[in-house]
Amino acid sequence: MPKAPQVEGLKLTPYWWESAPRPENAQADIPSTADVAIVGAGFAGLTAALTLARAGRGVVVFDAMRAGEGASSRNGGICSGNIKFSFSALIDKYGLGQAKAIVAEGVAARTALATMIEEENIGCGFQMVGRFDGANSRHDFDVMGRETDLLNKHLDLGTYMVTRDRQREELGSDFYQGGRVRPDIGGVHPAELHQGIYERALSAGVKVIDRTEVTGIARNLDGFTLETPRGSMAAGDCIVATNGYTDRVTAWLRRRVIPIPSQIIATCPLDPELMTRLMPKRRMVGDTRNLYNYYRPSPDGTRIVFGGRRGADTDDERRKCLHLYYNLVEIFPELEGVRLSHSWWGYTGYSFDMIPHLAVHDGIHYATAFCGSGVVWAPWLGRKAANMVLGKEEAAQTFFAQSPFQTRPLYNGKPWFLPAIIKWYALKDRFKYGRKH
Ligand SMILES: Cc1cc2nc3c(=O)[nH]c(=O)nc-3n(C[C@H](O)[C@H](O)[C@H](O)COP(=O)(O)OP(=O)(O)OC[C@H]3O[C@@H](n4cnc5c(N)ncnc54)[C@H](O)[C@@H]3O)c2cc1C
Protein backbone atom coordinates (compact mmCIF):
# COMPACT_ATOMS: atom_id res chain seq x y z
CA MET A 1 0.00 0.00 0.00
CA PRO A 2 1.49 3.39 -0.96
CA LYS A 3 1.88 5.92 1.81
CA ALA A 4 -1.04 8.31 2.37
CA PRO A 5 -1.28 11.66 0.57
CA GLN A 6 -0.67 14.94 2.35
CA VAL A 7 -4.06 16.52 2.94
CA GLU A 8 -3.44 19.39 5.36
CA GLY A 9 -5.41 22.36 4.08
CA LEU A 10 -7.35 20.20 1.59
CA LYS A 11 -10.22 22.25 0.19
CA LEU A 12 -13.55 20.54 -0.48
CA THR A 13 -14.50 22.98 -3.24
CA PRO A 14 -13.56 22.73 -6.94
CA TYR A 15 -10.03 23.78 -7.86
CA TRP A 16 -11.68 25.65 -10.74
CA TRP A 17 -13.36 28.07 -8.33
CA GLU A 18 -9.96 29.51 -7.32
CA SER A 19 -9.81 31.56 -10.53
CA ALA A 20 -13.55 31.54 -11.30
CA PRO A 21 -15.54 31.59 -8.06
CA ARG A 22 -19.28 31.24 -8.48
CA PRO A 23 -20.96 34.60 -8.99
CA GLU A 24 -22.34 36.15 -5.78
CA ASN A 25 -25.31 38.29 -6.78
CA ALA A 26 -27.85 40.19 -4.80
CA GLN A 27 -30.93 38.02 -5.27
CA ALA A 28 -32.81 39.59 -8.17
CA ASP A 29 -36.55 40.25 -8.02
CA ILE A 30 -38.72 37.89 -9.99
CA PRO A 31 -40.42 39.60 -12.94
CA SER A 32 -44.10 38.82 -13.49
CA THR A 33 -43.57 37.65 -17.09
CA ALA A 34 -40.91 36.56 -19.58
CA ASP A 35 -40.98 35.22 -23.09
CA VAL A 36 -38.98 32.18 -22.05
CA ALA A 37 -38.26 30.72 -18.62
CA ILE A 38 -35.26 28.45 -18.22
CA VAL A 39 -34.64 26.22 -15.22
CA GLY A 40 -30.92 25.56 -14.62
CA ALA A 41 -28.04 28.01 -15.16
CA GLY A 42 -25.38 25.54 -16.29
CA PHE A 43 -23.86 25.25 -19.77
CA ALA A 44 -27.14 24.05 -21.30
CA GLY A 45 -29.47 26.60 -19.70
CA LEU A 46 -27.19 29.59 -20.27
CA THR A 47 -26.32 28.70 -23.88
CA ALA A 48 -30.05 28.39 -24.57
CA ALA A 49 -30.62 31.73 -22.83
CA LEU A 50 -27.88 33.48 -24.82
CA THR A 51 -29.27 32.15 -28.11
CA LEU A 52 -32.80 33.27 -27.27
CA ALA A 53 -31.79 36.71 -25.99
CA ARG A 54 -29.76 37.36 -29.15
CA ALA A 55 -32.90 36.46 -31.13
CA GLY A 56 -34.79 39.18 -29.25
CA ARG A 57 -36.59 37.09 -26.60
CA GLY A 58 -36.94 38.19 -22.99
CA VAL A 59 -35.34 35.38 -20.99
CA VAL A 60 -35.29 34.60 -17.27
CA VAL A 61 -33.07 31.78 -15.96
CA PHE A 62 -33.63 30.30 -12.50
CA ASP A 63 -31.10 28.30 -10.55
CA ALA A 64 -31.55 26.74 -7.12
CA MET A 65 -27.85 27.32 -6.40
CA ARG A 66 -25.43 29.99 -7.61
CA ALA A 67 -25.09 30.07 -11.39
CA GLY A 68 -22.98 27.16 -12.61
CA GLU A 69 -22.71 25.62 -9.17
CA GLY A 70 -24.01 22.34 -10.60
CA ALA A 71 -21.81 20.16 -12.80
CA SER A 72 -20.83 22.95 -15.20
CA SER A 73 -18.15 24.40 -12.93
CA ARG A 74 -17.20 21.11 -11.28
CA ASN A 75 -16.30 18.88 -14.21
CA GLY A 76 -12.98 17.73 -15.61
CA GLY A 77 -13.13 20.11 -18.57
CA ILE A 78 -12.43 17.36 -21.11
CA CYS A 79 -14.04 18.43 -24.39
CA SER A 80 -14.73 15.06 -25.96
CA GLY A 81 -18.33 15.05 -27.19
CA ASN A 82 -18.14 11.29 -26.99
CA ILE A 83 -20.89 8.74 -26.63
CA LYS A 84 -20.47 5.98 -24.06
CA PHE A 85 -20.59 3.28 -26.78
CA SER A 86 -17.68 2.24 -28.97
CA PHE A 87 -18.09 2.85 -32.71
CA SER A 88 -18.73 -0.85 -33.38
CA ALA A 89 -21.37 -0.93 -30.62
CA LEU A 90 -23.01 2.14 -32.18
CA ILE A 91 -23.09 0.33 -35.53
CA ASP A 92 -24.66 -2.76 -33.89
CA LYS A 93 -27.25 -0.60 -32.13
CA TYR A 94 -28.17 1.94 -34.79
CA GLY A 95 -26.64 0.79 -38.10
CA LEU A 96 -23.61 2.22 -39.90
CA GLY A 97 -25.33 5.35 -41.25
CA GLN A 98 -26.64 6.47 -37.87
CA ALA A 99 -23.39 5.51 -36.12
CA LYS A 100 -21.44 7.73 -38.50
CA ALA A 101 -23.98 10.53 -38.05
CA ILE A 102 -23.66 10.34 -34.24
CA VAL A 103 -19.86 10.53 -34.26
CA ALA A 104 -19.98 13.30 -36.88
CA GLU A 105 -22.42 15.21 -34.66
CA GLY A 106 -19.87 14.95 -31.83
CA VAL A 107 -17.27 16.51 -34.13
CA ALA A 108 -19.71 19.28 -35.11
CA ALA A 109 -20.59 19.92 -31.46
CA ARG A 110 -16.91 20.16 -30.48
CA THR A 111 -16.24 22.52 -33.37
CA ALA A 112 -19.24 24.63 -32.34
CA LEU A 113 -17.84 24.88 -28.80
CA ALA A 114 -14.44 25.96 -30.11
CA THR A 115 -16.11 28.50 -32.40
CA MET A 116 -18.21 29.92 -29.56
CA ILE A 117 -15.15 30.26 -27.31
CA GLU A 118 -13.29 32.07 -30.09
CA GLU A 119 -16.12 34.29 -31.33
CA GLU A 120 -17.26 35.24 -27.84
CA ASN A 121 -13.63 35.74 -26.84
CA ILE A 122 -13.98 33.62 -23.69
CA GLY A 123 -10.65 33.19 -21.91
CA CYS A 124 -10.93 29.65 -20.53
CA GLY A 125 -7.66 27.90 -21.32
CA PHE A 126 -9.19 26.01 -24.23
CA GLN A 127 -6.52 23.92 -25.96
CA MET A 128 -6.82 21.20 -28.57
CA VAL A 129 -4.22 19.02 -26.88
CA GLY A 130 -5.66 15.65 -27.90
CA ARG A 131 -6.70 12.75 -25.70
CA PHE A 132 -4.79 9.60 -24.81
CA ASP A 133 -6.81 6.57 -23.73
CA GLY A 134 -4.65 4.01 -22.00
CA ALA A 135 -5.46 0.31 -22.45
CA ASN A 136 -5.63 -1.43 -19.08
CA SER A 137 -4.82 -4.81 -20.62
CA ARG A 138 -3.27 -6.27 -23.75
CA HIS A 139 -6.73 -7.50 -24.74
CA ASP A 140 -8.12 -3.95 -24.41
CA PHE A 141 -5.28 -2.67 -26.57
CA ASP A 142 -6.17 -5.15 -29.33
CA VAL A 143 -9.87 -4.26 -29.13
CA MET A 144 -8.96 -0.56 -29.26
CA GLY A 145 -6.81 -1.20 -32.32
CA ARG A 146 -9.68 -2.86 -34.17
CA GLU A 147 -12.00 0.00 -33.16
CA THR A 148 -9.47 2.53 -34.40
CA ASP A 149 -9.21 0.78 -37.78
CA LEU A 150 -13.01 0.74 -38.07
CA LEU A 151 -13.30 4.41 -37.09
CA ASN A 152 -10.59 5.47 -39.52
CA LYS A 153 -12.21 3.46 -42.31
CA HIS A 154 -15.44 5.44 -42.00
CA LEU A 155 -14.48 8.80 -40.48
CA ASP A 156 -11.33 10.81 -40.84
CA LEU A 157 -10.58 11.79 -37.23
CA GLY A 158 -6.84 11.17 -37.37
CA THR A 159 -7.06 8.61 -34.54
CA TYR A 160 -3.96 6.43 -34.03
CA MET A 161 -2.64 3.73 -31.74
CA VAL A 162 0.46 4.06 -29.58
CA THR A 163 2.30 0.90 -28.59
CA ARG A 164 3.56 0.40 -25.05
CA ASP A 165 7.19 0.99 -26.01
CA ARG A 166 6.26 4.49 -27.23
CA GLN A 167 3.79 5.25 -24.47
CA ARG A 168 6.13 7.52 -22.57
CA GLU A 169 5.91 9.99 -25.46
CA GLU A 170 2.27 10.43 -24.36
CA LEU A 171 2.35 9.83 -20.62
CA GLY A 172 5.09 9.40 -18.04
CA SER A 173 3.82 5.98 -17.03
CA ASP A 174 4.28 2.29 -17.85
CA PHE A 175 0.94 1.47 -16.30
CA TYR A 176 -0.98 0.96 -19.54
CA GLN A 177 -0.46 -1.59 -22.29
CA GLY A 178 -0.31 1.14 -24.93
CA GLY A 179 -3.29 3.21 -25.98
CA ARG A 180 -4.98 5.40 -28.50
CA VAL A 181 -4.68 9.09 -29.38
CA ARG A 182 -7.62 11.20 -30.48
CA PRO A 183 -6.00 14.46 -31.66
CA ASP A 184 -9.38 16.13 -32.14
CA ILE A 185 -10.22 16.30 -28.42
CA GLY A 186 -9.23 19.17 -26.16
CA GLY A 187 -9.52 20.61 -22.69
CA VAL A 188 -10.92 23.71 -21.09
CA HIS A 189 -11.13 25.42 -17.69
CA PRO A 190 -14.81 24.64 -17.09
CA ALA A 191 -15.62 27.34 -14.54
CA GLU A 192 -13.99 30.03 -16.70
CA LEU A 193 -15.96 28.74 -19.69
CA HIS A 194 -19.15 28.88 -17.65
CA GLN A 195 -18.32 32.37 -16.40
CA GLY A 196 -17.78 33.53 -19.99
CA ILE A 197 -21.13 32.19 -21.18
CA TYR A 198 -22.80 33.64 -18.06
CA GLU A 199 -21.35 37.10 -18.70
CA ARG A 200 -22.28 37.02 -22.41
CA ALA A 201 -25.82 36.02 -21.45
CA LEU A 202 -26.12 38.89 -18.96
CA SER A 203 -24.79 41.33 -21.57
CA ALA A 204 -27.39 40.06 -24.04
CA GLY A 205 -30.12 40.96 -21.54
CA VAL A 206 -30.76 37.59 -19.87
CA LYS A 207 -31.96 37.86 -16.28
CA VAL A 208 -30.40 35.18 -14.07
CA ILE A 209 -32.18 34.60 -10.79
CA ASP A 210 -29.97 32.37 -8.69
CA ARG A 211 -30.48 30.67 -5.32
CA THR A 212 -34.14 30.41 -6.25
CA GLU A 213 -35.55 26.95 -6.70
CA VAL A 214 -38.41 26.46 -9.12
CA THR A 215 -40.92 24.46 -7.11
CA GLY A 216 -43.67 24.07 -9.69
CA ILE A 217 -44.25 24.38 -13.45
CA ALA A 218 -47.89 24.53 -14.52
CA ARG A 219 -49.00 24.57 -18.14
CA ASN A 220 -51.89 26.88 -19.05
CA LEU A 221 -53.46 28.39 -22.17
CA ASP A 222 -50.82 31.12 -22.57
CA GLY A 223 -47.79 29.05 -21.73
CA PHE A 224 -46.47 28.27 -18.25
CA THR A 225 -46.50 29.53 -14.69
CA LEU A 226 -43.35 28.87 -12.69
CA GLU A 227 -43.62 28.82 -8.91
CA THR A 228 -40.75 29.66 -6.59
CA PRO A 229 -40.63 30.32 -2.82
CA ARG A 230 -40.13 34.02 -3.71
CA GLY A 231 -43.05 34.39 -6.12
CA SER A 232 -44.31 33.16 -9.47
CA MET A 233 -43.66 34.10 -13.10
CA ALA A 234 -45.59 33.55 -16.33
CA ALA A 235 -43.69 32.57 -19.47
CA GLY A 236 -44.64 31.72 -23.03
CA ASP A 237 -42.09 28.88 -23.28
CA CYS A 238 -40.12 26.83 -20.82
CA ILE A 239 -36.78 25.01 -21.11
CA VAL A 240 -35.60 22.68 -18.36
CA ALA A 241 -31.82 22.19 -18.18
CA THR A 242 -31.31 20.58 -14.79
CA ASN A 243 -29.50 17.38 -15.88
CA GLY A 244 -27.96 15.51 -12.89
CA TYR A 245 -29.60 17.96 -10.46
CA THR A 246 -33.14 17.25 -11.69
CA ASP A 247 -35.61 17.20 -8.82
CA ARG A 248 -39.29 16.43 -8.31
CA VAL A 249 -40.47 19.61 -10.08
CA THR A 250 -40.19 17.80 -13.38
CA ALA A 251 -41.42 14.32 -12.45
CA TRP A 252 -41.38 13.20 -16.10
CA LEU A 253 -37.69 14.08 -16.48
CA ARG A 254 -36.84 12.72 -13.06
CA ARG A 255 -38.02 9.29 -14.18
CA ARG A 256 -35.61 9.46 -17.11
CA VAL A 257 -32.38 10.95 -15.77
CA ILE A 258 -30.08 8.95 -13.51
CA PRO A 259 -27.92 11.19 -11.30
CA ILE A 260 -24.47 9.61 -10.97
CA PRO A 261 -21.91 11.28 -8.72
CA SER A 262 -18.36 11.78 -9.91
CA GLN A 263 -15.39 12.99 -7.87
CA ILE A 264 -12.18 14.83 -8.68
CA ILE A 265 -8.94 15.58 -6.83
CA ALA A 266 -6.27 18.14 -7.71
CA THR A 267 -2.65 17.89 -6.64
CA CYS A 268 -0.71 20.90 -5.38
CA PRO A 269 1.56 22.45 -8.03
CA LEU A 270 4.23 19.94 -9.04
CA ASP A 271 7.80 20.51 -10.07
CA PRO A 272 7.66 21.74 -13.73
CA GLU A 273 10.16 19.06 -14.84
CA LEU A 274 8.03 16.37 -13.21
CA MET A 275 4.90 17.71 -14.92
CA THR A 276 6.67 17.65 -18.29
CA ARG A 277 7.76 14.07 -17.65
CA LEU A 278 4.33 12.88 -16.51
CA MET A 279 2.24 14.71 -19.10
CA PRO A 280 4.64 15.62 -21.93
CA LYS A 281 1.94 16.55 -24.44
CA ARG A 282 -0.54 17.88 -21.90
CA ARG A 283 -3.13 15.40 -23.18
CA MET A 284 -6.52 14.71 -21.69
CA VAL A 285 -6.40 11.09 -20.49
CA GLY A 286 -8.85 8.21 -19.99
CA ASP A 287 -8.65 4.43 -19.62
CA THR A 288 -10.58 1.26 -20.39
CA ARG A 289 -11.78 0.09 -16.97
CA ASN A 290 -15.50 -0.09 -16.22
CA LEU A 291 -14.88 2.23 -13.25
CA TYR A 292 -12.58 4.38 -15.31
CA ASN A 293 -10.46 7.38 -14.40
CA TYR A 294 -10.23 10.59 -16.38
CA TYR A 295 -7.43 13.07 -15.81
CA ARG A 296 -5.46 15.95 -17.23
CA PRO A 297 -3.01 18.67 -16.42
CA SER A 298 -4.54 21.91 -15.14
CA PRO A 299 -4.80 24.45 -18.01
CA ASP A 300 -1.72 26.26 -16.66
CA GLY A 301 0.17 22.94 -16.69
CA THR A 302 1.15 23.11 -13.01
CA ARG A 303 -0.84 20.26 -11.44
CA ILE A 304 -2.82 17.12 -12.17
CA VAL A 305 -6.60 17.06 -11.98
CA PHE A 306 -7.75 13.46 -11.54
CA GLY A 307 -11.34 12.16 -11.59
CA GLY A 308 -13.34 8.99 -11.27
CA ARG A 309 -16.12 7.43 -9.26
CA ARG A 310 -17.12 9.02 -5.97
CA GLY A 311 -15.87 7.21 -2.88
CA ALA A 312 -18.58 5.15 -1.21
CA ASP A 313 -16.82 3.48 1.74
CA THR A 314 -16.95 6.42 4.14
CA ASP A 315 -19.03 9.50 4.92
CA ASP A 316 -15.90 11.50 5.72
CA GLU A 317 -15.57 13.95 2.80
CA ARG A 318 -11.81 14.15 3.33
CA ARG A 319 -11.44 10.37 2.92
CA LYS A 320 -13.88 9.92 0.04
CA CYS A 321 -11.14 10.90 -2.40
CA LEU A 322 -8.49 8.44 -1.18
CA HIS A 323 -9.28 5.80 -3.81
CA LEU A 324 -8.59 8.44 -6.49
CA TYR A 325 -5.23 9.20 -4.92
CA TYR A 326 -4.33 5.47 -4.89
CA ASN A 327 -5.35 5.17 -8.55
CA LEU A 328 -3.23 8.22 -9.38
CA VAL A 329 -0.20 6.71 -7.66
CA GLU A 330 -0.78 3.38 -9.39
CA ILE A 331 -0.35 5.23 -12.70
CA PHE A 332 2.36 7.66 -11.55
CA PRO A 333 4.33 6.01 -8.69
CA GLU A 334 6.46 9.16 -8.51
CA LEU A 335 3.47 10.92 -6.95
CA GLU A 336 3.40 8.76 -3.82
CA GLY A 337 2.82 11.02 -0.82
CA VAL A 338 1.92 14.02 -2.99
CA ARG A 339 0.04 16.90 -1.41
CA LEU A 340 -3.57 17.23 -2.55
CA SER A 341 -5.03 20.71 -2.72
CA HIS A 342 -8.70 20.10 -3.63
CA SER A 343 -11.30 17.35 -3.63
CA TRP A 344 -14.84 17.85 -4.83
CA TRP A 345 -17.70 16.09 -6.54
CA GLY A 346 -20.88 16.69 -8.49
CA TYR A 347 -23.71 14.93 -10.27
CA THR A 348 -23.57 13.82 -13.88
CA GLY A 349 -26.89 12.93 -15.54
CA TYR A 350 -27.28 9.68 -17.48
CA SER A 351 -30.15 8.25 -19.52
CA PHE A 352 -31.10 4.58 -19.62
CA ASP A 353 -29.99 4.32 -23.27
CA MET A 354 -26.73 6.16 -22.48
CA ILE A 355 -27.19 8.92 -25.04
CA PRO A 356 -28.06 12.61 -24.57
CA HIS A 357 -31.62 13.73 -25.24
CA LEU A 358 -33.37 16.77 -26.65
CA ALA A 359 -37.05 16.26 -25.91
CA VAL A 360 -40.37 18.04 -25.66
CA HIS A 361 -42.96 16.74 -23.20
CA ASP A 362 -46.18 18.50 -22.28
CA GLY A 363 -44.85 21.64 -23.99
CA ILE A 364 -41.64 21.82 -21.92
CA HIS A 365 -38.30 21.58 -23.77
CA TYR A 366 -35.57 19.44 -22.24
CA ALA A 367 -31.85 19.32 -23.07
CA THR A 368 -30.30 16.70 -20.87
CA ALA A 369 -28.64 13.34 -20.06
CA PHE A 370 -25.19 14.23 -21.31
CA CYS A 371 -23.80 11.03 -19.77
CA GLY A 372 -20.62 12.61 -18.39
CA SER A 373 -19.74 14.45 -21.61
CA GLY A 374 -21.73 17.65 -21.19
CA VAL A 375 -18.90 20.13 -21.74
CA VAL A 376 -19.52 19.63 -25.45
CA TRP A 377 -23.08 18.26 -25.51
CA ALA A 378 -24.75 20.66 -23.06
CA PRO A 379 -24.02 23.88 -25.01
CA TRP A 380 -24.83 22.02 -28.25
CA LEU A 381 -28.24 20.75 -27.15
CA GLY A 382 -28.96 23.86 -25.07
CA ARG A 383 -28.61 25.91 -28.25
CA LYS A 384 -30.82 23.46 -30.13
CA ALA A 385 -33.49 23.67 -27.42
CA ALA A 386 -33.47 27.45 -27.89
CA ASN A 387 -33.71 27.04 -31.66
CA MET A 388 -36.67 24.70 -31.17
CA VAL A 389 -38.43 27.43 -29.19
CA LEU A 390 -37.57 29.85 -32.00
CA GLY A 391 -39.08 27.42 -34.53
CA LYS A 392 -35.81 27.02 -36.44
CA GLU A 393 -35.43 23.92 -38.58
CA GLU A 394 -31.81 23.53 -37.49
CA ALA A 395 -32.99 22.35 -34.09
CA ALA A 396 -34.40 19.12 -35.39
CA GLN A 397 -31.15 18.22 -37.12
CA THR A 398 -29.81 16.11 -34.34
CA PHE A 399 -29.87 12.42 -33.66
CA PHE A 400 -30.67 13.19 -30.02
CA ALA A 401 -34.14 14.56 -30.76
CA GLN A 402 -35.15 11.41 -32.57
CA SER A 403 -34.77 8.50 -30.21
CA PRO A 404 -37.42 7.89 -27.51
CA PHE A 405 -36.44 9.07 -24.02
CA GLN A 406 -37.01 5.92 -22.01
CA THR A 407 -37.63 5.26 -18.36
CA ARG A 408 -37.83 1.95 -16.49
CA PRO A 409 -40.53 0.49 -14.24
CA LEU A 410 -40.09 1.42 -10.55
CA TYR A 411 -37.64 4.23 -11.33
CA ASN A 412 -38.60 7.59 -9.84
CA GLY A 413 -35.28 9.46 -9.85
CA LYS A 414 -33.57 7.64 -6.99
CA PRO A 415 -31.00 5.25 -8.47
CA TRP A 416 -31.34 2.52 -5.81
CA PHE A 417 -29.62 0.10 -8.22
CA LEU A 418 -26.41 2.15 -8.48
CA PRO A 419 -24.45 0.72 -5.48
CA ALA A 420 -25.04 -2.82 -6.78
CA ILE A 421 -23.93 -1.87 -10.32
CA ILE A 422 -20.81 -0.14 -9.02
CA LYS A 423 -19.93 -3.18 -6.89
CA TRP A 424 -20.46 -5.42 -9.92
CA TYR A 425 -18.21 -3.24 -12.10
CA ALA A 426 -15.57 -3.14 -9.36
CA LEU A 427 -15.63 -6.93 -9.19
CA LYS A 428 -15.35 -7.21 -12.98
CA ASP A 429 -12.44 -4.76 -13.00
CA ARG A 430 -10.70 -6.62 -10.19
CA PHE A 431 -11.15 -9.94 -11.96
CA LYS A 432 -9.95 -8.55 -15.30
CA TYR A 433 -7.20 -6.14 -14.26
CA GLY A 434 -6.21 -7.10 -10.73
CA ARG A 435 -6.53 -5.14 -7.53
CA LYS A 436 -7.86 -1.62 -7.68
CA HIS A 437 -8.19 0.70 -4.73
C1 LIG B 1 -17.16 15.67 -11.32
C2 LIG B 1 -17.64 15.79 -12.74
C3 LIG B 1 -16.73 15.65 -13.78
C4 LIG B 1 -17.17 15.78 -15.11
N1 LIG B 1 -16.23 15.78 -16.11
C5 LIG B 1 -16.62 16.04 -17.38
C6 LIG B 1 -15.64 16.18 -18.40
O1 LIG B 1 -14.43 16.12 -18.16
N2 LIG B 1 -16.08 16.40 -19.66
C7 LIG B 1 -17.41 16.52 -19.96
O2 LIG B 1 -17.75 16.71 -21.13
N3 LIG B 1 -18.36 16.46 -18.99
C8 LIG B 1 -17.99 16.23 -17.71
N4 LIG B 1 -18.92 16.18 -16.72
C9 LIG B 1 -20.34 16.38 -17.08
C10 LIG B 1 -20.70 17.85 -17.32
O3 LIG B 1 -20.17 18.63 -16.31
C11 LIG B 1 -22.22 18.00 -17.37
O4 LIG B 1 -22.74 17.11 -18.33
C12 LIG B 1 -22.65 19.40 -17.74
O5 LIG B 1 -22.01 20.36 -16.96
C13 LIG B 1 -24.16 19.52 -17.59
O6 LIG B 1 -24.52 20.86 -17.77
P1 LIG B 1 -26.02 21.30 -17.54
O7 LIG B 1 -26.12 22.73 -17.86
O8 LIG B 1 -26.93 20.37 -18.26
O9 LIG B 1 -26.31 21.00 -15.99
P2 LIG B 1 -25.64 21.55 -14.65
O10 LIG B 1 -24.44 22.36 -14.90
O11 LIG B 1 -25.52 20.40 -13.72
O12 LIG B 1 -26.75 22.57 -14.12
C14 LIG B 1 -28.02 22.16 -13.69
C15 LIG B 1 -28.53 23.23 -12.75
O13 LIG B 1 -29.94 23.03 -12.55
C16 LIG B 1 -30.22 23.59 -11.30
N5 LIG B 1 -31.54 23.11 -10.84
C17 LIG B 1 -31.95 21.84 -10.67
N6 LIG B 1 -33.25 21.82 -10.27
C18 LIG B 1 -33.65 23.10 -10.18
C19 LIG B 1 -34.87 23.74 -9.80
N7 LIG B 1 -35.96 23.05 -9.44
N8 LIG B 1 -34.93 25.09 -9.79
C20 LIG B 1 -33.86 25.84 -10.16
N9 LIG B 1 -32.68 25.28 -10.53
C21 LIG B 1 -32.57 23.94 -10.53
C22 LIG B 1 -29.07 23.14 -10.41
O14 LIG B 1 -28.94 23.98 -9.27
C23 LIG B 1 -27.89 23.22 -11.37
O15 LIG B 1 -27.11 24.37 -11.19
C24 LIG B 1 -18.54 16.03 -15.40
C25 LIG B 1 -19.45 16.16 -14.34
C26 LIG B 1 -19.02 16.05 -13.03
C27 LIG B 1 -20.00 16.21 -11.90
The ligand as a Tripos MOL2 file, in Angstrom:
@<TRIPOS>MOLECULE
LIG
   53    58     1     0     0
SMALL
NO_CHARGES

@<TRIPOS>ATOM
      1 C1        -17.1590   15.6710  -11.3190 C.3       1 LIG1
      2 C2        -17.6450   15.7940  -12.7410 C.ar      1 LIG1
      3 C3        -16.7330   15.6460  -13.7780 C.ar      1 LIG1
      4 C4        -17.1690   15.7820  -15.1110 C.ar      1 LIG1
      5 N1        -16.2260   15.7800  -16.1120 N.ar      1 LIG1
      6 C5        -16.6170   16.0390  -17.3830 C.ar      1 LIG1
      7 C6        -15.6350   16.1770  -18.4000 C.ar      1 LIG1
      8 O1        -14.4290   16.1150  -18.1620 O.2       1 LIG1
      9 N2        -16.0850   16.4020  -19.6620 N.ar      1 LIG1
     10 C7        -17.4090   16.5210  -19.9580 C.ar      1 LIG1
     11 O2        -17.7530   16.7120  -21.1300 O.2       1 LIG1
     12 N3        -18.3560   16.4560  -18.9940 N.ar      1 LIG1
     13 C8        -17.9930   16.2250  -17.7090 C.ar      1 LIG1
     14 N4        -18.9180   16.1810  -16.7220 N.ar      1 LIG1
     15 C9        -20.3450   16.3780  -17.0840 C.3       1 LIG1
     16 C10       -20.6950   17.8520  -17.3200 C.3       1 LIG1
     17 O3        -20.1650   18.6350  -16.3090 O.3       1 LIG1
     18 C11       -22.2160   18.0000  -17.3710 C.3       1 LIG1
     19 O4        -22.7410   17.1100  -18.3330 O.3       1 LIG1
     20 C12       -22.6540   19.4040  -17.7420 C.3       1 LIG1
     21 O5        -22.0120   20.3650  -16.9560 O.3       1 LIG1
     22 C13       -24.1640   19.5210  -17.5900 C.3       1 LIG1
     23 O6        -24.5230   20.8610  -17.7700 O.3       1 LIG1
     24 P1        -26.0230   21.2960  -17.5400 P.3       1 LIG1
     25 O7        -26.1220   22.7260  -17.8550 O.co2     1 LIG1
     26 O8        -26.9260   20.3750  -18.2630 O.co2     1 LIG1
     27 O9        -26.3090   20.9970  -15.9890 O.3       1 LIG1
     28 P2        -25.6390   21.5530  -14.6470 P.3       1 LIG1
     29 O10       -24.4350   22.3580  -14.9050 O.co2     1 LIG1
     30 O11       -25.5190   20.3990  -13.7240 O.co2     1 LIG1
     31 O12       -26.7500   22.5720  -14.1200 O.3       1 LIG1
     32 C14       -28.0200   22.1580  -13.6860 C.3       1 LIG1
     33 C15       -28.5280   23.2340  -12.7510 C.3       1 LIG1
     34 O13       -29.9400   23.0260  -12.5510 O.3       1 LIG1
     35 C16       -30.2220   23.5930  -11.2960 C.3       1 LIG1
     36 N5        -31.5370   23.1130  -10.8400 N.ar      1 LIG1
     37 C17       -31.9520   21.8370  -10.6710 C.ar      1 LIG1
     38 N6        -33.2520   21.8180  -10.2660 N.ar      1 LIG1
     39 C18       -33.6470   23.1050  -10.1770 C.ar      1 LIG1
     40 C19       -34.8720   23.7420   -9.7950 C.ar      1 LIG1
     41 N7        -35.9570   23.0500   -9.4390 N.pl3     1 LIG1
     42 N8        -34.9320   25.0900   -9.7910 N.ar      1 LIG1
     43 C20       -33.8620   25.8390  -10.1620 C.ar      1 LIG1
     44 N9        -32.6810   25.2820  -10.5260 N.ar      1 LIG1
     45 C21       -32.5740   23.9380  -10.5310 C.ar      1 LIG1
     46 C22       -29.0680   23.1370  -10.4090 C.3       1 LIG1
     47 O14       -28.9400   23.9760   -9.2700 O.3       1 LIG1
     48 C23       -27.8890   23.2190  -11.3730 C.3       1 LIG1
     49 O15       -27.1140   24.3740  -11.1880 O.3       1 LIG1
     50 C24       -18.5410   16.0260  -15.3960 C.ar      1 LIG1
     51 C25       -19.4490   16.1640  -14.3360 C.ar      1 LIG1
     52 C26       -19.0200   16.0520  -13.0300 C.ar      1 LIG1
     53 C27       -19.9990   16.2140  -11.9020 C.3       1 LIG1
@<TRIPOS>BOND
     1     1     2 1
     2     2     3 ar
     3     2    52 ar
     4     3     4 ar
     5     4     5 ar
     6     4    50 ar
     7     5     6 ar
     8     6     7 ar
     9     6    13 1
    10     7     8 2
    11     7     9 ar
    12     9    10 ar
    13    10    11 2
    14    10    12 ar
    15    12    13 ar
    16    13    14 ar
    17    14    15 1
    18    14    50 ar
    19    15    16 1
    20    16    17 1
    21    16    18 1
    22    18    19 1
    23    18    20 1
    24    20    21 1
    25    20    22 1
    26    22    23 1
    27    23    24 1
    28    24    25 2
    29    24    26 1
    30    24    27 1
    31    27    28 1
    32    28    29 2
    33    28    30 1
    34    28    31 1
    35    31    32 1
    36    32    33 1
    37    33    34 1
    38    33    48 1
    39    34    35 1
    40    35    36 1
    41    35    46 1
    42    36    37 ar
    43    36    45 ar
    44    37    38 ar
    45    38    39 ar
    46    39    40 ar
    47    39    45 ar
    48    40    41 1
    49    40    42 ar
    50    42    43 ar
    51    43    44 ar
    52    44    45 ar
    53    46    47 1
    54    46    48 1
    55    48    49 1
    56    50    51 ar
    57    51    52 ar
    58    52    53 1
@<TRIPOS>SUBSTRUCTURE
     1 LIG1         1 GROUP 0 **** ****
